[in-house]
Amino acid sequence: MANLLAIKSPVREELDKFEAFFKSSMKSKVPLLDLINNYILRRKGKQLRPVLVFLSARVLGTPNKSTFTAATLIEMLHTATLIHDDVVDDSFERRGFFSVYALWKTKIAVLVGDYLLSRGLLLAVSGKEFRLLEIVSRAVNEMSEGELHQIRKIRRLNMTEEEYFDIISKKTAALFIACTTSGASSVCDDPLFIDKLINYGTHTGIAFQIRDDIFDYQKKGVIGKPIGNDIKEKKITLPLIHALSNCTRTEKREIIKLLRNGSHSSAKIQKIIDFVISKKGLEYAIGKMNEHRQKAVESLSGLPDNDARSSLVELAGYITARDK
């Protein structure tokens, strides 16, 4: 598997320019906002979404100003979503550092998230990027529906596998689709090529979320959240769904009771983890994740055979093999 640095190589020049473009787009006349924005910029993640935008453009043509606008809007939306998620989840840590919510509390965190989203939208409007606005608005709509559906299922503790895939297709894959669609649309108007990249975004997004959900049942606390975090929040994800579908009624009642009590007891969390492992929930989830990785790679068939396409293939592998 190629490392992320090698995957980025076909769009290295664009990503270097993107850093300055993104930073200038966040600037404000309010000192507090600039302080918080600089804090966010110093602790940026792997920037998978801008990478997806630029690779999706590069595989079909030459990234242009529209591509940069798309990457910036989507990264601002993603950052705003993370800030708001930390408020909703009462999370004081993000990528190993204090979250904006932890340092500046609820009101400021919510307003900073709103500011970033509005800056991205204004950037698109000023460039008359109305197709991009449609793509991103659809993603926001899907993400909101997915999150609300998940909250409803948390309360009822009766998630099915079909519902799980519907939720992650909306709450996670929708933004990956926005990345690949906007990147491709910025340089190409061939609906066949764009559809291929939409499919790629769908399957990589699903695989990405399954990988995140698998982390919750592994021994190391990774991706910035402690082991068992989903269990504490009563989130029933694919490993647990499979385990609950392959156990006795007595076992199922016991596990649901442990979840419903909302206990943060490490012993109870470990009992649920052991249950999932014993019922081969992790193996099943890994198998499904790899199915979607393979579908993502197959989606690229027929696209121009160039370095960007090779990086998209490697990126699908990276997403499923990453350890954080």
N, C-alpha and C positions, 0 to 999 in steps of 0.2 A: 504493500500500500504506500502510495506517495504521501509525503508530508504536506502540510497546508502551504508551506512556502513554495514548494514545487508546483502545487495545484494553481497557485496565484500567478505563476510566471508569465502566462500569455497576456495577462492584463496588469502586470506589475506597474507599468508606466501610468495607466489610468488610475490605479489605486493610490499611487503616490500623489497624483494631482487631486484625487478625491479628498484626501486628508485636508488640504487647504480649502477646497471648495466647501466641504462640510463644515469646517470650523467657521468660515466667514458667514455661512448661512445661519449659524446659531447666534451670531452676535446681537447684542441688545444695548439699549441706552440705559438700562437699569443695572447698576453695579452688582446687586445681589444675584441677578440672573446670570451675569457674566461669570461671577465667582462659581456658581453651581454648575454652569455649563463647562467651565474649565475643569472642574472636579470630575464631571462625567467623561470628558474627552481623555483625561489622563488615565482613566480606568476602562477604556473601551475594550470590548471583547474581541473575538476572532473576526468580526465583520463578515460573517458568512453571507449575509443577505446582499451587501454591495458586491461581493465576489460573484454571487449568482447573477446579479443584474448585468455586470460587465462581461462575464463569460457567455451569457445568453445572447448578448449583443455581438460579441467578438466571433462567435461561431457562425454568425450569418452576415457579418459585415464589419464596419469600423465604428466603434463607440463615438458618440457625438454629444453635443450639449444636452440633447433630450435624454440621453443615457445617464449623464451626470445628474440631471434633475431627478430622474427616476430613482437612482441609487440614494440620493440625499433625502428625498421625501420618504422612501421606505425605511431608511435607517433612522430617521427622526420619528416615524410612526412606531417602529420597533422599540426605540429607546423610551418613548412616552409610555408605551404599553408596559414595559418592565417597571418603570417608576410607579405607575398606577397599580400594577400587580403587587408590588411591595407594600403599598398602603392597604390594599384589600386583604392581603395575607398576613399583615402585621409582621413583615419580615425586616429584620435589622441588618441583614447581610446580603450583598450582591457581589458575586465573583470574588469572594474572599475579602471584601472591603465593606465598610459601613455603607448602607444604602442611603440615597437622598432622603428617604423617609426617616431613617434613624437620626440623621444629622439635623434636618430642618423641619421635621414633623409633618403632619398630615396636610395642612392647608397649603404650605409652600410646595410640597411634593406634588400635589394634585395640580396646582397652578403651573408648575414647571412642565409637567407632562402636557398640559393643555397648550402651553406656549410652544413647545416643540412641534406638536401636531399642527398648530395654526401656522407656524413658520414654514413648514413643509408644504402646506396647502397654498399659502401665498406665493411661494416660489414657483409652484406649478401654474398658478393662475397668471402670474406676471409673464411667464413664458408661453401662455396660451396652450398649455399641455392638457387639453380637455380629455383626450383619450386616456392619459395617465391618471387624471382625477377619477375617471370612471373605474379604472382598474383598481385603484387603491380604495375608493369608496366601497366597492363590492367586497374587497378584502376585510375592511373594517366591519361591514355589516355581518359577514360570515363569522368573523372572530367573536363579535359580541353575542351572536346567536349560540355559538359553540360554548362560550363561557357560561351563559345563562342556563343552557341545557345541562351542563356539567353540575352546576350548583343545585339544580332541581334533583338530579340523580343522587347527589351526595346526601340530600335530605332523606331520600327514600331507600338508599343502599340496595338498589336492584338493577344495576347496570348490566345490559346484555352486550355480547361482543359486537353485534350490529350497531348498537347505540354508541359504543366506544369508538368505533371507526368513523361513525358519522360526526361525533364530537371532535376528534382530532383532525379530521379532514377540514373542519371549519376553524377551530381555534389555532391550529399550527400550520397545516398545509396551505391554507388560504393565503398566508403571507409569502410562502415559498412560490406559490403560483403567481402572485403579484410581481415577484422578483423576475421570474423567467418570462412572463408575459410582457412586462414593461420593457425589459431589456431587449427582447426579440422585436417588439413593436417599434422600438426607437430607431431601428435600422432596416426593417423589413416589413412588407405588407402581405407576404405570402401566407394565407391562412393555414396551409398544410404544415409549413415549418413552425408557425406559432403554436399550432395544436400539439405538435410533438414536444415542444418545450413546456407547454401547459401540463401535459402528462408527466413529463420529467419532474416538474415542480410539485405536482400532486404526490407522486410516489416517494420523492426524497423527503418531503415534508412529513409524510406519514411515518417513514422509516426513522426520521429524526426524533419524533415524539415517542415512538416505541422505545428507542434507545434511552431516552431520558427516563421513561417509566421503568425500564429494567434497572437503571442505576439505583433506584429506591430499595431494591432487594439485594444489592450486593454489599460486600463487607466493608468497602471503603466509602467514606463520605466524599462524593465527587460532585462536579459541576456546581459547586457553591452551595449545595444544600445537604443537610445531614441525612444519613441513612434513615429510612422509615418516615420521612417527612410527609409523603403522600398518605401514608397510613394514618398519621396524626390528624391530617386534614380530611380523613374519611373518603379519599379519592380511590375509587375502585378502577384500577387500570388492568391492562391485558393479562399480566401474569396472574393476578388474583382472580380475574374473571374465569380464566381457564381452570384454575384450581377449584373454584367454587362449583364449576360445572362437572367436576370429576371427583366428587366426594359424596359421602353419605349425608342424609338429611341432618343427622345429629351433628356431624362435623360442621356443616354449613351454618346451622343455628348458632353453634359455639363461636365461630369466626365472626358472624354478623353481630353477635352480642358484644364481642370484644371491640369491634369497630364502632358500634353505636354508643358505647359508654364514653367514647372520646378520651380514653385514658392515654396519657403520655408515658406511661410506665414502660421502661425499656424491656422488661420481661414480657409484657403483653405484645409489644411490637415484635420482639424476637420470635414469639410463638406464631404470629401471623406469617412472618418471613419463613420460618421453618416449615409451616404448612404449605406455603406456595412452592417451596423447593421440593418438598416430598411429593407433591402432585405434578411435578415437572412443568410448573407454570413458566419458569424462566426459559426452559428449553423451547416451549411452545412459542413464547413471545419472540425469541431470537429467530426461530424459523420464519415467523410472519414478517419480521423486520427484514430478513434476507430476501424474502419473496418480493417485497416492495423495492428493495435495492436493485434486484434483477430487472423488475419491470421498469424502473427508472432508466437503467442502462439500455434496455430494449427500445425505449421511447426515442432514443437518439439515432436509431437506425434511419438512414436516408438523409441525414444532415451532412453538410460539408465535412469532409475528413481532414480536420486541421488540429492544431495544438489545443484550441479552446474546447473542441469536442472531447479530446483525450482527457483534458482537465475535468470536464463534467463527469466523465466516467469515473475518474479517480476520486472526485468529490463525493459521489454516491458511496464509494467504498470507505472513504474517510468518515463520513457521517455515521456509518454503522459500526465502525471499528474504534471510534474515539473513546478515550477514557475520561473525558471531562467536557 
